[in-house]
Amino acid sequence: SIHVEEKVTGYMLDIIEAVRTNRAVRLGGSPRASLALYRCAQARAAIHGRDFVLPDDIKELAAHVLSRRVLLTPDARLRGTQAEDIVEAAIEDVRVPLDGKGADRGRADRGSADGGHA
């Protein structure tokens, strides 16, 4: 089985929450979307010969998986906003956890005053 550390799961959930709370989003990723991203990240890790998921797996897959599960507000669609743009912005805003396995930045714990966002 492919291991997903709690910090990496938290990182994934922070991205999903950032997408859900974006003003341009009418309906964000559901728990099924979270599970789909989790499983895709495990599959990517296995394809790359690892038995653990890296934050980079989440970053690489998030736009592909989540953008199909995001409904934008009519106003956002009229402005030409794409769901992929919202997910990419969330990836940029959410800090990557420092886990010693290739992550590039630390992140405060999920209960921090900034909500785990940069």
Contact map, one row per residue, 1 for C-alpha under 8 A:
1110000000000000000000000000000000000000000000000010000000000000000000000000000000000000000000000000000000000000000000
1111000000000000000000000000000000000000010011000111100000000000000000000000000000000000000000000000000000000000000000
1111100000000000000000000000000000000000010000000011100000000000000000000000000000000000000000000000000000000000000000
0111110110000000000000000000000000000000010000000001110000000000000000000000000000000000000000000000000000000000000000
0011111110000000000000000000000000000000000000000001100000000000000000000000000000000000000000000000000000000000000000
0001111111000000000000000000000000000000000000000000000000000000000000000000000000000000000000000000000000000000000000
0000111111100000000000000000000000000000000000000000000000000000000000000000000000000000000000001010000000000000000000
0001111111110000000000000000000000000000000000000000111000000000000000000000000000000000000000001000000000000000000000
0001111111111000000000000000000000000100000000000000000000000000000000000000000000000000000000000000000000000000000000
0000011111111100000000000000000000000000000000000000000000000000000000000000000000000000000000000000000000000100000000
0000001111111110000000000000000000000000000000000000001000000000000000000000000000000000000001111000000000000000000000
0000000111111111000000000000000001000100000000000000000001000000000000000000000000000000000000000000000000000000000000
0000000011111111100000000000000001000000000000000000000000000000000000000000000000000000000000000000000000000000000000
0000000001111111110000000000000000000000000000000000000000000000000000000000000000000000000001000000000000000000000110
0000000000111111111000000000000000000000000000000000000000000000000000000000000000000010011001000000000000000000000000
0000000000011111111100000001100001000000000000000000000000000000010000000000000000000000010000000000000000000000000000
0000000000001111111110000000000000000000000000000000000000000000000000000000000000000000000000000000000000000000000000
0000000000000111111111000000000000000000000000000000000000000000000000000000000000000000010001000000000000000000000000
0000000000000011111111001001100000000000000000000000000000000000000000000000000000000110010000000000000000000000000000
0000000000000001111111001011100000000000000000000000000000000000000000000000000000000000000000000000000000000000000000
0000000000000000111111101001000000000000000000000000000000000000000000000000000000000000000000000000000000000000000000
0000000000000000011111111000000000000000000000000000000000000000000000000000000000000100000000000000000000000000000000
0000000000000000000011111100000000000000000000000000000000000000000000000000000000000000000000000000000000000000000000
0000000000000000000001111100000000000000000000000000000000000000000000011011000000000100000000000000000000000000000000
0000000000000000001111111111000000000000000000000000000000000000000001111001000000000000000000000000000000000000000000
0000000000000000000000111111000000000000000000000000000000000000000001111000000000000000000000000000000000000000000000
0000000000000000000100001111100000000000000000000000000000000000000001110000000000000000000000000000000000000000000000
0000000000000001001110001111110000000000000000000000000000000000000011100000000000000000000000000000000000000000000000
0000000000000001001100000011111111000000000000000000000000000000010011000000000000000000000000000000000000000000000000
0000000000000000000000000001111111000000000000000000000000000000000010000000000000000000000000000000000000000000000000
0000000000000000000000000000111111100000000000000000000000000000000000000000000000000000000000000000000000000000000000
0000000000000000000000000000111111110000000000000000000000000000000000000000000000000000000000000000000000000000000000
0000000000000000000000000000111111111000000000000000000000000000110010000000000000000000000000000000000000000000000000
0000000000011001000000000000111111111100000000000000000000000000000000000000000000000000000000000000000000000000000000
0000000000000000000000000000001111111110000000000000000000000000000000000000000000000000000000000000000000000000000000
0000000000000000000000000000000111111111000000000000000000000000100000000000000000000000000000000000000000000000000000
0000000000000000000000000000000011111111100000000000000001001100110000000000000000000000000000000000000000000000000000
0000000010010000000000000000000001111111110000000000000001000000000000000000000000000000000000000000000000000000000000
0000000000000000000000000000000000111111111000000000000000000000000000000000000000000000000000000000000000000000000000
0000000000000000000000000000000000011111111100000000000000001000000000000000000000000000000000000000000000000000000000
0000000000000000000000000000000000001111111110000000100011001000000000000000000000000000000000000000000000000000000000
0111000000000000000000000000000000000111111111000001100000000000000000000000000000000000000000000000000000000000000000
0000000000000000000000000000000000000011111111100000000000000000000000000000000000000000000000000000000000000000000000
0000000000000000000000000000000000000001111111110000100010000000000000000000000000000000000000000000000000000000000000
0100000000000000000000000000000000000000111111111111110010000000000000000000000000000000000000000000000000000000000000
0100000000000000000000000000000000000000011111111111000000000000000000000000000000000000000000000000000000000000000000
0000000000000000000000000000000000000000001111111100000000000000000000000000000000000000000000000000000000000000000000
0000000000000000000000000000000000000000000111111100000000000000000000000000000000000000000000000000000000000000000000
0000000000000000000000000000000000000000000011111110000000000000000000000000000000000000000000000000000000000000000000
0100000000000000000000000000000000000000000011111111100000000000000000000000000000000000000000000000000000000000000000
1110000000000000000000000000000000000000000011001111100000000000000000000000000000000000000000000000000000000000000000
0111100000000000000000000000000000000000010011000111110000000000000000000000000000000000000000000000000000000000000000
0111100100000000000000000000000000000000110110000111111010000000000000000000000000000000000000000000000000000000000000
0001000100000000000000000000000000000000000010000001111111000000000000000000000000000000000000000000111000000000000000
0000000100100000000000000000000000000000000000000000111111100000000000000000000000000000000000011000001000000000000000
0000000000000000000000000000000000000000000000000000011111110000000000000000000000000000000000000000001000000000000000
0000000000000000000000000000000000000000100110000000111111111000000000000000000000000000000000000000000000000000000000
0000000000010000000000000000000000001100100000000000011111111100000000000000000000000000000000000000000000000000000000
0000000000000000000000000000000000000000000000000000001111111110000000000000000000000000001000000000000000000000000000
0000000000000000000000000000000000000000000000000000000111111110000000000000000000000000000000000000000000000000000000
0000000000000000000000000000000000001001100000000000000011111111100000000000000000000000000000000000000000000000000000
0000000000000000000000000000000000001000000000000000000001111111111000000000000000000010001000000000000000000000000000
0000000000000000000000000000000000000000000000000000000000111111111000000000000000010011000000000000000000000000000000
0000000000000000000000000000000000000000000000000000000000001111111100000000000000010000000000000000000000000000000000
0000000000000000000000000000000010011000000000000000000000001111111110000000000000000000000000000000000000000000000000
0000000000000001000000000000100010001000000000000000000000000111111111000000000000000010000000000000000000000000000000
0000000000000000000000000000000000000000000000000000000000000111111111000000000000110010000000000000000000000000000000
0000000000000000000000000000000000000000000000000000000000000001111111000000000000100000000000000000000000000000000000
0000000000000000000000000001110010000000000000000000000000000000111111100000000000000000000000000000000000000000000000
0000000000000000000000001111100000000000000000000000000000000000011111110000000000100000000000000000000000000000000000
0000000000000000000000001111000000000000000000000000000000000000000011111000000000100000000000000000000000000000000000
0000000000000000000000011110000000000000000000000000000000000000000001111101100001100000000000000000000000000000000000
0000000000000000000000011100000000000000000000000000000000000000000000111111100000000000000000000000000000000000000000
0000000000000000000000000000000000000000000000000000000000000000000000011111110000000000000000000000000000000000000000
0000000000000000000000010000000000000000000000000000000000000000000000001111111000000000000000000000000000000000000000
0000000000000000000000011000000000000000000000000000000000000000000000011111111110000000000000000000000000000000000000
0000000000000000000000000000000000000000000000000000000000000000000000011111111111000000000000000000000000000000000000
0000000000000000000000000000000000000000000000000000000000000000000000000111111110000000000000000000000000000000000000
0000000000000000000000000000000000000000000000000000000000000000000000000011111110000000000000000000000000000000000000
0000000000000000000000000000000000000000000000000000000000000000000000000001111111000000000000000000000000000000000000
0000000000000000000000000000000000000000000000000000000000000000000000000001111111101100000000000000000000000000000000
0000000000000000000000000000000000000000000000000000000000000000000000010000100111111100000000000000000000000000000000
0000000000000000000000000000000000000000000000000000000000000000001101110000000011111110000000000000000000000000000000
0000000000000000000000000000000000000000000000000000000000000011001000000000000001111111000000000000000000000000000000
0000000000000000000000000000000000000000000000000000000000000000000000000000000011111111100000000000000000000000000000
0000000000000000001001010000000000000000000000000000000000000000000000000000000011111111110000000000000000000000000000
0000000000000010001000000000000000000000000000000000000000000110011000000000000000111111111000000000000000000000000000
0000000000000000000000000000000000000000000000000000000000000010000000000000000000011111111100000000000000000000000000
0000000000000000000000000000000000000000000000000000000000000000000000000000000000001111111110000000000000000000000000
0000000000000011011000000000000000000000000000000000000000000000000000000000000000000111111111000000000000000000000000
0000000000000010000000000000000000000000000000000000000000100100000000000000000000000011111111000000000000000000000000
0000000000000000000000000000000000000000000000000000000000000000000000000000000000000001111111100000000000000000000000
0000000000000000000000000000000000000000000000000000000000000000000000000000000000000000111111100000000000000000000011
0000000000100110010000000000000000000000000000000000000000000000000000000000000000000000011111110000000000000000000111
0000000000100000000000000000000000000000000000000000000000000000000000000000000000000000000111111000000011100000000111
0000000000100000000000000000000000000000000000000000001000000000000000000000000000000000000001111100001111100000000000
0000001100100000000000000000000000000000000000000000001000000000000000000000000000000000000000111110001111100000000000
0000000000000000000000000000000000000000000000000000000000000000000000000000000000000000000000011111111111100000000000
0000001000000000000000000000000000000000000000000000000000000000000000000000000000000000000000001111111001000000000000
0000000000000000000000000000000000000000000000000000000000000000000000000000000000000000000000000111111000000000000000
0000000000000000000000000000000000000000000000000000010000000000000000000000000000000000000000000111111000000000000000
0000000000000000000000000000000000000000000000000000010000000000000000000000000000000000000000000111111100000000000000
0000000000000000000000000000000000000000000000000000011100000000000000000000000000000000000000011111111111000000000000
0000000000000000000000000000000000000000000000000000000000000000000000000000000000000000000000011100011111000000000000
0000000000000000000000000000000000000000000000000000000000000000000000000000000000000000000000111100001111100000000000
0000000000000000000000000000000000000000000000000000000000000000000000000000000000000000000000111110001111110000000000
0000000000000000000000000000000000000000000000000000000000000000000000000000000000000000000000111100000011111000000110
0000000000000000000000000000000000000000000000000000000000000000000000000000000000000000000000000000000001111111000100
0000000000000000000000000000000000000000000000000000000000000000000000000000000000000000000000000000000000111111000100
0000000001000000000000000000000000000000000000000000000000000000000000000000000000000000000000000000000000011111001100
0000000000000000000000000000000000000000000000000000000000000000000000000000000000000000000000000000000000011111101100
0000000000000000000000000000000000000000000000000000000000000000000000000000000000000000000000000000000000011111111100
0000000000000000000000000000000000000000000000000000000000000000000000000000000000000000000000000000000000000011111100
0000000000000000000000000000000000000000000000000000000000000000000000000000000000000000000000000000000000000001111111
0000000000000000000000000000000000000000000000000000000000000000000000000000000000000000000000000000000000000111111110
0000000000000100000000000000000000000000000000000000000000000000000000000000000000000000000001100000000000111111111111
0000000000000100000000000000000000000000000000000000000000000000000000000000000000000000000011100000000000100000011111
0000000000000000000000000000000000000000000000000000000000000000000000000000000000000000000011100000000000000000010111
